[in-house]
Amino acid sequence: MSFRLFSIFLFLGCTTLLAQEPLVNQDRLENRIMELAKFGLQENGETERVAFSDADVAAQKWLLQTLKDLGLDVRIDFAGNLIGTRKGTDATLKPICFGSHIDRVPNGGNYDGCVGSMASLEVLQVLNENKIKTKHPLEIIIFSNEEGGVMGSRAIAGHLGQSALSVVNSTGYSMAEGITRLGGDTTRIAQVARKKDEIAAFLELHIEQGGTLEKENIQIGIVEGIVGLKWWDVEFTGFANHAGTTPMNARQDALLAAAKFIVAVNEITTSFEGAQVGTVGKIKAEPGAPNVIPGKVITSLEIRDLSSKVIEKVYEAISTKGKEIAKASNVQIEFHPLDTTAAPAIMTAEIQDEIGAAAEKLGLSSKKMPSGAGHDAQDMALIAPTGMIFVPSKAGISHSPKEFTSAADMANGANVLLHTILALDKKR
């Protein structure tokens, strides 16, 4: 057989194989993304759908009815999560769960969270259309208020503290009020928590929110882990004095010390091998007058990595350098750790392998990579074997109206999600 004939034979064989496999409907998936985008649509063509807003509540009701139309048993748990269950053939087996969120950051885009949520709907519809029955029950979860503190997934993982319920988001509603608006019950939040042996597996499909996949022309990202993060307020205390009468060599300029510190954060973070990141994103100088030497400055400090040990190592180096800068500048420095922390979440190796196998079967390129952003999967990994699938983000843009993922890329991710679920159903 000539090489050309062999190639044709191989191509036809692969085409036949794929033709026998259930595949998602790309147009229907894209249409659902556009339908969801109508909830909160503004006159300028952009969509505002912050958690607890009227648009968020209306979108949840639309999804609830859509899940009912697919024949699922649907409920809203006490944390406002929307959950739909498709029965399996073996009621003794634990559910395979999957899903994402539909709330958005202010002035956000139509794809963050939404792709995973609409793809999960599409997976369920494809299973129905192909009359595929799974052994395990399948459970779609549309998590509440992901953008405002992964509220719904933290509740399921048993880590939503009472203090969080008083936090108010940009809608003016507190988490407690928002949960009530979504149909939850703050007096019974503790009942939402699930034990570690209750879920067979959890999967989340999401846009990458970065530019790696597009830059490398890779179709599927297999998430190895979601980075942990730690925050500090860094306080510099010098002496506020007259800017015109105080000589340069006699100043205790807190802002000058802070500026040197900010440069040092970048230099130190990049001096270590690895993918860790260190960021100063906020600065406040007092008294904040152009003719007064700043006597007090507070900056933020955030460090992220897949390893808690690396985060600590980078922090120690930054702290040491900060103290050196403060001493040389004749100011005081203090590091105040904040409660806004998240531990790294490593994705389950077996599920990573199944995601890779599904991509390969479907003829899609893939690579393993970390997630630099937090997701609901980060909390679900505390209680269940967890995996995460990334699809490309155009130009790496996210949390912006310009956020975009093509219909083809969305369908690729949804197909990998579908076939990973089917593979896990056979093996777990």
KOLDO-478589 format. One record per residue (C-alpha): y, z, x. Coordinates in Angstrom, 3 decimals, decimal comma. Each point is the difference from the previous one (the first is absolute). Layout:
! KOLDO-478589
SITE       py       pz       px
SITE        Y        Z        X
...
This chain:
! KOLDO-478589
SITE       py       pz       px
SITE    0,000    0,000    0,000
SITE    3,418   -0,971    1,409
SITE    2,618    2,692    0,561
SITE    2,167   -1,548   -2,736
SITE   -2,849    0,079   -2,540
SITE   -0,832    3,561    1,004
SITE    3,638    1,029   -0,510
SITE    0,068   -1,581   -3,455
SITE   -3,271    1,714   -0,866
SITE    1,365    3,349    1,197
SITE    3,245   -0,481   -1,960
SITE   -1,857   -0,903   -3,192
SITE   -2,273    2,987    0,469
SITE    2,941    2,370    0,331
SITE    1,727   -1,610   -2,981
SITE   -3,113    0,446   -2,120
SITE   -0,295    3,615    1,107
SITE    3,595    0,745   -0,969
SITE   -0,426   -1,844   -3,273
SITE   -2,780    2,417   -0,895
SITE    2,134    3,049    0,805
SITE    2,383    1,505   -2,565
SITE    3,599   -0,706    0,982
SITE    3,311    1,154   -1,415
SITE    2,365   -2,230   -1,950
SITE    2,977   -0,519    2,308
SITE    2,375   -1,277   -2,692
SITE   -0,812    2,871   -2,344
SITE    0,578    2,520    2,771
SITE    3,386   -1,479    0,859
SITE    0,953   -0,156   -3,683
SITE   -0,763    3,699   -0,371
SITE    2,198    0,787    3,000
SITE    2,828   -1,923   -1,667
SITE   -0,679    1,680   -3,359
SITE    0,179    3,432    1,600
SITE    3,273   -0,991    1,673
SITE    1,621   -0,353   -3,432
SITE   -0,095    3,772   -0,480
SITE    3,391    1,071    1,305
SITE    1,301   -3,552    0,440
SITE    3,767   -0,004    0,661
SITE    2,641   -2,625   -0,734
SITE    0,061   -0,995    3,676
SITE   -3,709   -0,879   -0,184
SITE   -1,176    3,038    1,953
SITE   -2,188    2,777   -1,368
SITE    0,700    3,741    0,013
SITE   -3,045    2,132   -0,818
SITE    0,310    3,379    1,648
SITE   -2,612    2,565   -1,033
SITE    0,670    1,700   -3,373
SITE    2,612   -2,585   -1,027
SITE   -0,183   -1,675   -3,403
SITE   -1,326   -3,112    1,765
SITE   -2,761    2,013    1,701
SITE   -1,042    1,591   -3,298
SITE   -0,001   -3,391   -1,777
SITE   -2,032   -1,624    2,789
SITE   -2,554    2,795   -0,182
SITE   -0,389   -0,539   -3,762
SITE   -0,507   -3,742    0,569
SITE   -2,655    0,710    2,608
SITE   -1,702    2,536   -2,220
SITE   -0,384   -2,573   -2,760
SITE   -1,154   -2,659    2,485
SITE   -2,738    2,319    1,253
SITE   -1,079    0,719   -3,558
SITE   -0,158   -3,745   -0,672
SITE   -2,379   -0,284    2,960
SITE   -2,319    2,447   -1,736
SITE    0,651    3,007    2,238
SITE    0,127    3,633   -0,998
SITE    3,630    0,831    0,739
SITE    1,798    3,290    0,499
SITE    3,096    1,497    1,609
SITE   -0,811    3,059    2,066
SITE    2,180    3,108    0,214
SITE    1,900   -1,396    3,017
SITE    0,955   -3,201   -1,819
SITE   -2,576   -2,201    1,741
SITE   -1,325   -2,856   -2,157
SITE   -3,786   -0,197    0,291
SITE   -2,391   -2,540   -1,489
SITE   -3,792    0,309    0,242
SITE   -2,576   -2,786   -0,246
SITE   -3,468    1,418   -0,620
SITE   -2,794   -0,628    2,487
SITE   -3,692   -0,435   -0,721
SITE   -0,808    3,352    1,632
SITE    2,029    2,839   -1,478
SITE   -1,214    2,378    2,721
SITE    1,855   -1,880    2,731
SITE    3,489    0,892    1,182
SITE    2,828   -2,448   -0,769
SITE    1,347   -2,573    2,400
SITE    3,778    0,290   -0,349
SITE    2,724   -2,456    0,912
SITE    3,647   -0,625   -0,828
SITE    3,577    0,528    1,169
SITE    3,412    0,624   -1,598
SITE    2,659   -1,862   -2,000
SITE    3,113    2,122    0,600
SITE    2,515   -1,327    2,492
SITE    2,680    1,190    2,361
SITE    3,564   -0,630   -1,213
SITE    0,855   -3,664    0,542
SITE   -3,581   -0,687    1,079
SITE   -2,254   -3,023   -0,373
SITE   -2,720   -1,250   -2,344
SITE   -3,004    0,371    2,318
SITE   -0,144    3,469    1,565
SITE   -2,713    1,827   -1,963
SITE    0,096   -2,621   -2,730
SITE   -2,352   -2,399    1,824
SITE   -2,702    2,660    0,284
SITE    0,434    1,050   -3,614
SITE   -0,068   -3,516   -1,468
SITE   -2,851   -1,046    2,302
SITE   -2,004    2,956   -1,294
SITE    0,552   -1,242   -3,558
SITE   -1,107   -3,467    1,065
SITE   -3,175    1,359    1,613
SITE   -0,962    1,721   -3,237
SITE    0,669   -3,137   -2,042
SITE   -2,090   -2,165    2,350
SITE   -2,897    2,433   -0,282
SITE    0,251   -0,204   -3,792
SITE    0,191   -3,788   -0,029
SITE   -3,022   -0,316    2,271
SITE   -1,895    2,669   -1,963
SITE   -0,580    1,942    3,210
SITE   -1,167    3,553   -0,538
SITE    0,326    2,516    2,803
SITE   -2,248    2,982    0,527
SITE    2,966    2,243    0,684
SITE    2,753    0,644   -2,506
SITE    3,173   -1,756    1,152
SITE    3,301    1,812   -0,256
SITE    3,422   -1,591    0,344
SITE    2,782    2,453    0,826
SITE    3,688   -0,876   -0,360
SITE    1,586    2,886    1,875
SITE    3,210    1,595   -1,223
SITE    3,132    0,266    2,146
SITE   -1,401   -1,275    3,290
SITE    3,408   -0,856    1,414
SITE    1,449    3,417   -0,775
SITE   -2,638    2,004    1,850
SITE   -3,479   -1,398   -0,844
SITE    0,049    2,425   -2,921
SITE   -2,997   -1,262   -1,963
SITE   -2,382   -0,338    2,928
SITE    1,026    3,384    1,396
SITE   -0,853    1,557   -3,332
SITE   -3,443   -1,621    0,028
SITE   -0,540    1,201    3,569
SITE    1,077    3,500   -1,059
SITE    3,105    0,092    2,216
SITE    2,875   -0,265   -2,473
SITE    1,768    3,337    0,349
SITE    2,062    1,603   -2,723
SITE    3,137   -0,257    2,139
SITE   -0,224   -3,810   -0,151
SITE    0,369    0,014   -3,782
SITE    3,681    0,944    0,251
SITE    0,888   -2,957    2,260
SITE    2,362   -2,411   -1,791
SITE   -0,117   -3,749    0,649
SITE    2,703   -2,641   -0,469
SITE   -0,646   -0,204   -3,762
SITE    1,245    3,566   -0,365
SITE   -3,416    1,249   -1,121
SITE   -1,932    2,623    1,913
SITE   -3,670   -0,596    0,755
SITE   -0,883    2,438   -2,772
SITE    2,172   -1,858   -2,505
SITE   -1,341   -3,330    1,231
SITE   -3,605    1,081   -0,412
SITE    0,770    0,918   -3,592
SITE    1,667   -3,375   -0,590
SITE   -3,121   -1,766    1,268
SITE   -2,250    1,999   -2,316
SITE   -1,156    2,713    2,383
SITE    0,070    3,779   -0,280
SITE    1,491    2,072    2,823
SITE   -1,697    3,172   -1,222
SITE   -3,404   -1,562    0,747
SITE    0,653   -1,797    3,288
SITE   -2,691    1,964    1,800
SITE   -2,633   -1,551   -2,273
SITE    0,758   -3,452    1,426
SITE   -1,404    0,907    3,432
SITE   -3,406   -1,430    0,841
SITE   -2,635    1,359    2,299
SITE   -1,191   -1,836    3,111
SITE   -3,341   -0,938   -1,559
SITE    1,402   -1,527   -3,211
SITE    0,904   -3,516    1,196
SITE   -2,359   -2,487    1,677
SITE    2,814   -1,986    1,623
SITE    3,676   -0,857   -0,370
SITE    1,611   -3,347    0,852
SITE    3,637   -1,051    0,041
SITE    1,341   -3,524    0,423
SITE    3,597   -0,164    1,209
SITE    2,502   -2,295    1,633
SITE    0,310    0,685    3,712
SITE    3,747    0,830   -0,128
SITE    0,192   -1,284    3,557
SITE   -0,144   -3,343    1,776
SITE   -3,176    0,231    2,081
SITE   -2,356   -1,955   -2,273
SITE    2,457   -2,828   -0,588
SITE    0,964   -0,199    3,672
SITE   -3,640   -0,207    1,085
SITE   -0,995   -2,260   -2,920
SITE   -2,616    2,510   -1,192
SITE   -0,915    0,093   -3,689
SITE   -1,440    3,514   -0,412
SITE    0,873    3,283    1,651
SITE   -2,744    2,627    0,194
SITE    1,822    3,321    0,185
SITE   -1,483    2,342    2,594
SITE    2,198    2,892   -0,980
SITE    3,331    1,032   -1,464
SITE    2,322    1,635    2,477
SITE    1,000    3,606   -0,243
SITE    3,635    0,970    0,263
SITE    2,125    3,016    0,836
SITE    3,716    0,563   -0,595
SITE    2,515    2,276    1,683
SITE    3,703    0,707   -0,318
SITE    1,430    0,187    3,498
SITE    3,161    2,122    0,200
SITE    2,506   -0,247    2,872
SITE    2,648    2,724    0,215
SITE    2,965   -0,455    2,315
SITE    3,635    0,936   -0,541
SITE    2,490   -1,780   -2,255
SITE    3,316   -0,424    1,794
SITE    3,095   -2,186    0,097
SITE   -0,897   -3,533    1,092
SITE    3,380   -0,609    1,598
SITE    0,439    3,161    2,057
SITE   -3,558    0,751    1,157
SITE   -0,864   -1,687    3,330
SITE   -3,146   -2,098    0,101
SITE   -1,646    2,302    2,530
SITE    0,682    3,111   -2,107
SITE   -1,526   -1,143   -3,248
SITE   -3,048    1,303   -1,871
SITE   -0,509   -3,211   -1,975
SITE   -2,969    0,371   -2,350
SITE    0,149   -3,656   -1,035
SITE   -0,105   -1,269    3,574
SITE   -3,123    2,103    0,609
SITE   -1,536   -1,289   -3,235
SITE    0,710   -3,603    1,041
SITE   -1,813    0,529    3,305
SITE   -2,842    1,630   -1,913
SITE   -0,338   -2,987   -2,352
SITE   -0,335   -2,361    2,956
SITE   -2,552    2,351    1,551
SITE   -2,130    0,012   -3,172
SITE   -0,388   -3,772    0,289
SITE   -0,683    0,065    3,747
SITE   -2,560    2,813   -0,193
SITE   -1,859   -1,393   -3,016
SITE   -0,406   -3,403    1,651
SITE   -1,082    1,570    3,303
SITE   -3,373    0,967   -1,471
SITE   -2,778   -2,553   -0,463
SITE   -0,931   -0,553   -3,642
SITE    1,598   -0,859   -3,329
SITE    1,886    3,276   -0,596
SITE    3,553   -0,227   -1,316
SITE    2,928    2,394    0,284
SITE    3,157   -0,374   -2,068
SITE    3,394    1,604   -0,449
SITE    1,241   -1,313   -3,336
SITE    2,671    2,498   -1,010
SITE    2,916    1,674    1,725
SITE    2,720    2,365   -1,219
SITE    2,922    1,081    2,154
SITE    2,341    2,909   -0,743
SITE    2,856    0,379   -0,601
SITE   -0,014   -3,790   -0,212
SITE    3,648   -0,673    0,910
SITE    1,081   -2,703    2,479
SITE    2,277    2,392    1,896
SITE   -2,495    2,874    0,322
SITE   -2,843    0,243    2,526
SITE   -3,185    0,419   -2,077
SITE   -1,166    3,596    0,210
SITE   -3,204   -0,399   -1,971
SITE   -2,379   -2,909   -0,574
SITE   -3,259   -0,196   -1,920
SITE   -2,305   -2,983    0,498
SITE   -3,377   -0,786   -1,509
SITE   -3,125   -0,587    2,062
SITE   -3,138   -1,655   -1,313
SITE   -3,183   -0,699    1,991
SITE   -2,990   -1,955   -1,367
SITE   -3,449   -0,791    1,386
SITE   -3,663   -0,129   -0,972
SITE   -0,615    3,053    2,193
SITE    1,492    3,445   -0,620
SITE   -0,500    0,699    3,717
SITE    2,115   -3,017    0,936
SITE    2,734    1,079   -2,415
SITE    0,037    3,445    1,623
SITE   -0,018   -1,467    3,523
SITE    2,956   -2,292   -0,738
SITE    1,874    2,859   -1,667
SITE   -0,501    2,316    2,989
SITE    1,396   -2,658    2,343
SITE    2,985   -0,622   -2,290
SITE    0,611    3,733   -0,389
SITE   -0,033    0,536    3,762
SITE    2,430   -2,855    0,587
SITE    2,237    1,198   -2,838
SITE    0,325    3,407    1,608
SITE    0,876   -1,619    3,333
SITE    2,714   -2,099   -1,675
SITE    1,378    3,041   -1,816
SITE    0,185    2,051    3,199
SITE    1,749   -2,774    1,903
SITE    2,439   -0,445   -2,920
SITE    0,703    3,746   -0,312
SITE   -1,159    0,087   -3,629
SITE   -2,846    1,688   -1,844
SITE   -2,923   -1,855   -1,604
SITE   -2,440    1,142   -2,668
SITE   -2,937   -1,840   -1,594
SITE   -0,654    0,926   -3,635
SITE   -3,373   -1,311   -1,311
SITE    0,124   -1,191   -3,611
SITE   -2,622    0,193   -2,740
SITE   -0,090   -3,805   -0,287
SITE   -3,166   -0,579    1,991
SITE   -3,189   -1,956   -0,555
SITE   -3,216    0,169    1,985
SITE   -1,508   -3,247    1,304
SITE   -2,691   -1,412   -2,287
SITE   -2,825   -1,930    1,650
SITE   -1,688   -2,530   -2,281
SITE   -3,798    0,223   -0,397
SITE   -1,768   -2,161    2,600
SITE   -2,686   -1,200   -2,416
SITE    2,616   -1,203   -2,471
SITE    1,950   -1,717    2,782
SITE   -3,209   -1,874    0,849
SITE   -0,521   -1,037   -3,630
SITE    3,571   -1,282   -0,242
SITE   -0,563   -2,042    3,167
SITE   -3,302   -1,356   -1,306
SITE    1,599   -0,997   -3,302
SITE    2,808   -1,821    1,814
SITE   -2,491   -1,821    2,220
SITE   -2,157   -1,032   -2,978
SITE    3,090   -1,417   -1,683
SITE    1,014   -1,899    3,139
SITE    3,113    2,110    0,579
SITE    1,329    1,098    3,371
SITE    0,484    3,727    0,490
SITE    0,960    2,653    2,519
SITE   -0,053    3,786    0,172
SITE    3,411    1,635    0,066
SITE    1,810    3,267   -0,744
SITE    2,316    0,586   -2,939
SITE    3,414    1,191    1,084
SITE    0,975    0,887   -3,579
SITE   -1,443    2,698   -2,236
SITE   -2,080   -0,931   -3,057
SITE   -1,973    1,627   -2,804
SITE   -3,116   -0,724    2,076
SITE    1,246    2,580    2,495
SITE   -0,516    2,807   -2,513
SITE   -3,164   -1,484   -1,505
SITE   -1,545    0,008    3,492
SITE    0,080    3,800   -0,164
SITE   -2,562    0,041   -2,809
SITE   -1,897   -3,321    0,130
SITE   -1,284   -2,713    2,353
SITE    3,000   -2,329    0,079
SITE    0,885   -3,527    1,062
SITE    3,165   -2,053   -0,077
SITE    0,618   -3,754   -0,022
SITE    3,251   -1,629    1,133
SITE    1,334   -3,456   -0,839
SITE    2,971   -1,640    1,764
SITE    3,626    0,762   -0,815
SITE    2,399   -2,918    0,467
SITE    2,121    0,668    3,105
SITE   -1,198    3,606   -0,067
SITE    2,567    0,851   -2,687
SITE   -0,649    2,864   -2,423
SITE    1,988    2,472   -2,117
SITE    2,353   -2,896   -0,665
SITE    0,555   -2,567   -2,770
SITE   -0,961   -2,594    2,649
SITE   -3,502    1,474    0,284
SITE   -2,574   -2,784   -0,568
SITE   -3,730   -0,655    0,254
SITE   -1,378   -3,397   -0,969
SITE   -2,365   -0,493   -2,934
SITE   -2,679   -1,244    2,399
SITE    0,273    3,123    2,169
SITE   -0,121    2,243   -3,072
SITE   -3,121   -1,807   -1,224
SITE   -1,632    0,315    3,440
SITE    0,542    3,748   -0,056
SITE   -1,228    0,308   -3,577
SITE   -3,171   -1,927    0,850
SITE   -0,664    2,271    2,975
SITE    0,575    3,012   -2,254
SITE   -2,428   -1,410   -2,582
SITE   -2,771   -0,699    2,482
SITE    0,450    3,282    1,838
SITE   -0,413    1,846   -3,308
SITE   -3,173   -1,979   -0,774
SITE   -1,392    0,699    3,484
SITE    0,718    3,726   -0,255
SITE   -1,581    0,061   -3,458
SITE   -3,274   -1,177    1,537
SITE    0,036    2,341    2,970
SITE    1,416    3,290   -1,283
